[in-house]
Amino acid sequence: MIFISYWELNPDFDPAELSEIAQELISKKAFPSEGVKQIAFYMSTSDYWGIGIDEADSEEALARNVNMWRISKPGFIRSMKSTPAMEVVKMLPIMVKLKKQIKG
């Protein structure tokens, strides 16, 4: 299952610590979590926010993957949202069918 995540870092947080946290998690083989394949991991060039696209075997695997960052440094992440995702070409027909069902 594909998941997308959006996150914002605390602007008062020293961005240099991001690499220290990442190195620690990677050295402990905690990131990416078991059962998660990282497809993309990007950070904005102008602000402290970013996105991740992951393929996860389960919701539990994704929960471990996204929450380890919060646990490793409380206050580091100001906001995070994760959700299962679908390709637009697969999602649109579902939405159109649903609209017809509801609106008649």
Sequence and secondary structure as in RCSB ss.txt:
>XXXX:A:sequence
MIFISYWELNPDFDPAELSEIAQELISKKAFPSEGVKQIAFYMSTSDYWGIGIDEADSEEALARNVNMWRISKPG
FIRSMKSTPAMEVVKMLPIMVKLKKQIKG
>XXXX:A:secstr
 EEEEEEEE TTS THHHHHHHHHHHHTT SS TTEEEEEEEE SSSSEEEEEEEESSHHHHHHHHHHHHHHSTT
SEEEEEEEE   HHHHHHHHHHHHHHHH 
